[in-house]
Amino acid sequence: MSQFFAIHPETPQARLIQQAVSIIQGGGVIVYPTDSAYALGCQLGDKKAMERIRRIRSLQENHNFTLVCRDLSELGTYAHVDNTTYRLLRHATPGPYTFVLGATREVPRRLIQPKRKTIGLRVPDHPIPQALLHALNEPLISATLIMPGDDYPMTDPYDIRDSLEHEVDLVIDGGFCGLKATSVVDLTGATPVVLRAGVGDVSDFEIA
C-alpha cells in the first residue's frame, strides 16, 4: 500500500521531501505534482521502477520518458544544446514545457529514442519537484499521470491514492495541478516544431 504525504505546494516540508527522496532511492515509484499535471516519477537508472511506470500507464516499448531536471545547466548535461537553442531554453525554463533534444552519453540508453537519439527534458516551475530534485541531486525519470483509456491526467490526489495505492510507493498531495500536460517542443531541427500544445504558451516556438 502506498504512502500519502500532504506537502505544502509553496513551502515544501524538508522532512517529507527527504522521506520522499529515500523512497525514490529505494527503488520506489512516486506520484508528484508539477506545474502542468501530476506525474509518475522514479530514480534515473532504475530499470525496474521505470518498467513499473510503463505497466501502470500501459506504455509501448517505444514511448519516450522525460528527464525532469533542476535547471538549465543540469539539462545541458543530458542534451546537446547550441547557442540558439540555449537562448530559447533560457527564456522558457523553468516552465510547463517538455523539450525534445539530442541526447548525450549521460542519458541511459533505454531512455533514448532509438532511431533519432533524442530525449525529452523539462525544468518544472513548481516548488515540490524542485525540492525533490535538489534533495535527490539528479534528474527524475517521469511520465504524465494519464491512465490507459483516459484523455486527461488524474488531478485529485485522493482519487490517485484510491486508484494506485497498490501500484506506487508514494502519492504526494500538492493540491490541484490542472487538466493539461506540458507543451512539447522539438528543438532538434533548424526551427522549433510544436508537437503538442499543452499548458505552456507555444507562440514563441511557432514560425509564421
C-alpha positions as CSV (number, residue, x, y, z in Angstrom):
1,M,0.0,0.0,0.0
2,S,1.4,3.4,-0.9
3,Q,2.2,6.1,1.5
4,F,0.5,9.5,1.2
5,F,2.2,12.8,2.0
6,A,0.5,16.2,2.1
7,I,3.3,18.5,1.1
8,H,2.8,22.3,1.0
9,P,2.8,23.5,-2.6
10,E,4.7,26.7,-1.9
11,T,6.9,25.8,1.2
12,P,7.5,22.0,1.0
13,Q,8.4,20.5,4.3
14,A,12.0,19.4,4.3
15,R,11.4,16.3,6.4
16,L,8.7,15.0,4.0
17,I,10.8,15.8,1.0
18,Q,13.7,13.8,2.4
19,Q,11.4,10.9,3.1
20,A,10.1,11.0,-0.4
21,V,13.7,11.0,-1.8
22,S,14.5,8.0,0.4
23,I,11.6,6.2,-1.2
24,I,12.8,7.1,-4.7
25,Q,16.4,6.0,-3.9
26,G,15.0,2.7,-2.5
27,G,13.5,1.8,-5.9
28,G,10.1,3.4,-5.4
29,V,7.7,4.9,-7.9
30,I,6.0,8.1,-6.8
31,V,3.2,10.4,-7.9
32,Y,4.1,14.0,-7.6
33,P,2.7,17.4,-8.7
34,T,4.2,19.6,-11.3
35,D,3.4,23.0,-12.9
36,S,1.2,21.2,-15.5
37,A,-0.3,18.0,-14.1
38,Y,0.5,15.1,-11.7
39,A,3.3,12.8,-12.9
40,L,4.8,9.4,-12.1
41,G,8.5,9.5,-11.2
42,C,11.4,7.2,-10.3
43,Q,15.2,7.4,-10.0
44,L,17.4,7.8,-13.0
45,G,18.9,4.5,-14.0
46,D,16.3,2.4,-12.1
47,K,15.2,-0.1,-14.8
48,K,12.7,-1.9,-12.6
49,A,10.9,1.3,-11.4
50,M,10.8,2.5,-15.0
51,E,9.1,-0.7,-16.1
52,R,6.6,-0.3,-13.3
53,I,5.7,3.1,-14.7
54,R,5.4,1.6,-18.1
55,R,3.0,-1.1,-16.8
56,I,0.9,1.5,-14.8
57,R,0.3,3.5,-18.0
58,S,0.3,0.6,-20.4
59,L,3.0,2.3,-22.5
60,Q,4.6,0.8,-25.6
61,E,8.3,0.0,-25.6
62,N,9.0,3.0,-27.9
63,H,7.4,5.5,-25.5
64,N,9.7,8.4,-24.7
65,F,10.1,9.1,-21.0
66,T,11.1,12.5,-19.8
67,L,14.0,13.5,-17.7
68,V,12.9,16.2,-15.2
69,C,15.9,18.5,-14.3
70,R,16.6,21.1,-11.7
71,D,17.8,23.8,-14.0
72,L,19.1,24.7,-17.4
73,S,22.7,23.8,-16.5
74,E,21.7,20.3,-15.5
75,L,19.6,19.9,-18.6
76,G,22.7,20.7,-20.6
77,T,24.4,17.7,-19.1
78,Y,21.9,15.3,-20.8
79,A,21.2,17.1,-24.1
80,H,23.2,18.8,-26.9
81,V,22.4,22.5,-26.7
82,D,23.8,25.0,-29.1
83,N,23.7,28.8,-28.6
84,T,20.4,29.4,-30.4
85,T,18.7,26.6,-28.5
86,Y,20.2,27.8,-25.3
87,R,18.6,31.2,-25.7
88,L,15.2,29.6,-26.4
89,L,15.5,27.4,-23.3
90,R,16.7,30.2,-21.1
91,H,13.5,32.1,-21.9
92,A,11.2,29.1,-21.4
93,T,12.7,27.5,-18.3
94,P,11.6,26.8,-15.7
95,G,8.1,26.2,-17.0
96,P,5.5,23.7,-18.3
97,Y,7.4,22.6,-21.4
98,T,9.0,19.3,-22.5
99,F,11.8,19.8,-25.0
100,V,12.9,17.1,-27.4
101,L,16.7,17.4,-27.8
102,G,19.6,15.3,-28.9
103,A,20.8,13.1,-26.1
104,T,24.3,13.0,-24.7
105,R,26.1,9.9,-23.4
106,E,25.0,10.7,-19.9
107,V,21.5,9.5,-20.7
108,P,20.8,5.8,-20.1
109,R,20.4,4.1,-23.5
110,R,16.9,2.7,-22.7
111,L,15.6,6.3,-22.3
112,I,16.8,7.4,-25.7
113,Q,14.5,7.4,-28.8
114,P,16.5,4.7,-30.7
115,K,16.2,6.0,-34.2
116,R,16.7,9.7,-33.6
117,K,18.9,9.5,-30.5
118,T,16.7,12.1,-28.7
119,I,15.4,12.6,-25.2
120,G,12.6,14.7,-23.7
121,L,13.7,17.0,-20.9
122,R,11.9,19.6,-18.8
123,V,12.6,22.0,-15.9
124,P,9.4,22.4,-13.8
125,D,8.4,25.7,-12.2
126,H,6.9,24.1,-9.0
127,P,8.4,24.1,-5.5
128,I,7.7,20.4,-4.8
129,P,9.5,18.8,-7.7
130,Q,12.3,21.4,-7.4
131,A,12.7,20.4,-3.7
132,L,12.7,16.7,-4.7
133,L,15.3,17.3,-7.4
134,H,17.6,19.3,-5.2
135,A,17.5,16.7,-2.4
136,L,17.9,13.8,-4.9
137,N,20.8,15.7,-6.7
138,E,19.9,14.2,-10.1
139,P,17.0,14.2,-12.5
140,L,13.8,12.1,-12.2
141,I,12.6,9.8,-14.9
142,S,9.0,10.9,-15.4
143,A,5.7,10.4,-17.3
144,T,2.5,12.3,-17.0
145,L,-0.2,10.5,-15.0
146,I,-2.7,9.8,-17.7
147,M,-4.2,6.3,-17.2
148,P,-4.9,3.9,-20.1
149,G,-8.1,5.0,-21.9
150,D,-8.2,8.4,-20.4
151,D,-7.8,11.7,-22.3
152,Y,-6.7,13.8,-19.4
153,P,-4.3,13.4,-16.4
154,M,-5.6,12.5,-13.0
155,T,-6.0,15.6,-10.8
156,D,-7.2,14.6,-7.4
157,P,-4.6,13.1,-5.0
158,Y,-7.2,11.1,-3.1
159,D,-8.5,9.6,-6.3
160,I,-5.0,8.8,-7.3
161,R,-4.3,7.1,-4.0
162,D,-7.5,5.0,-4.3
163,S,-6.6,4.0,-7.9
164,L,-2.9,3.4,-7.5
165,E,-2.4,2.5,-3.8
166,H,-1.1,-0.9,-4.7
167,E,0.8,0.2,-7.8
168,V,3.0,3.1,-6.5
169,D,5.0,3.6,-3.3
170,L,4.1,7.2,-2.6
171,V,1.4,9.8,-3.6
172,I,2.3,13.4,-2.9
173,D,-0.7,15.6,-2.3
174,G,0.4,19.1,-3.6
175,G,-3.1,20.4,-4.4
176,F,-4.7,20.9,-7.8
177,C,-2.3,20.9,-10.7
178,G,-4.6,21.2,-13.8
179,L,-6.0,19.1,-16.6
180,K,-3.3,19.6,-19.2
181,A,0.1,18.1,-19.7
182,T,3.1,20.1,-20.8
183,S,3.6,21.6,-24.2
184,V,6.1,19.5,-26.2
185,V,8.6,21.3,-28.5
186,D,11.1,19.5,-30.7
187,L,14.3,21.6,-30.9
188,T,16.4,19.1,-32.8
189,G,16.0,20.7,-36.2
190,A,16.8,24.1,-37.8
191,T,13.5,25.5,-36.5
192,P,11.3,24.5,-33.4
193,V,8.4,22.2,-34.0
194,V,5.5,22.2,-31.6
195,L,4.5,18.5,-31.1
196,R,1.8,19.2,-28.5
197,A,0.2,22.4,-27.3
198,G,-0.4,22.0,-23.6
199,V,-0.1,24.3,-20.6
200,G,2.9,26.4,-21.8
201,D,2.4,29.2,-24.4
202,V,4.0,27.9,-27.6
203,S,3.7,31.2,-29.6
204,D,7.5,31.8,-29.3
205,F,8.2,28.5,-30.9
206,E,5.8,28.8,-33.9
207,I,7.3,30.1,-37.1
208,A,4.9,32.4,-39.0
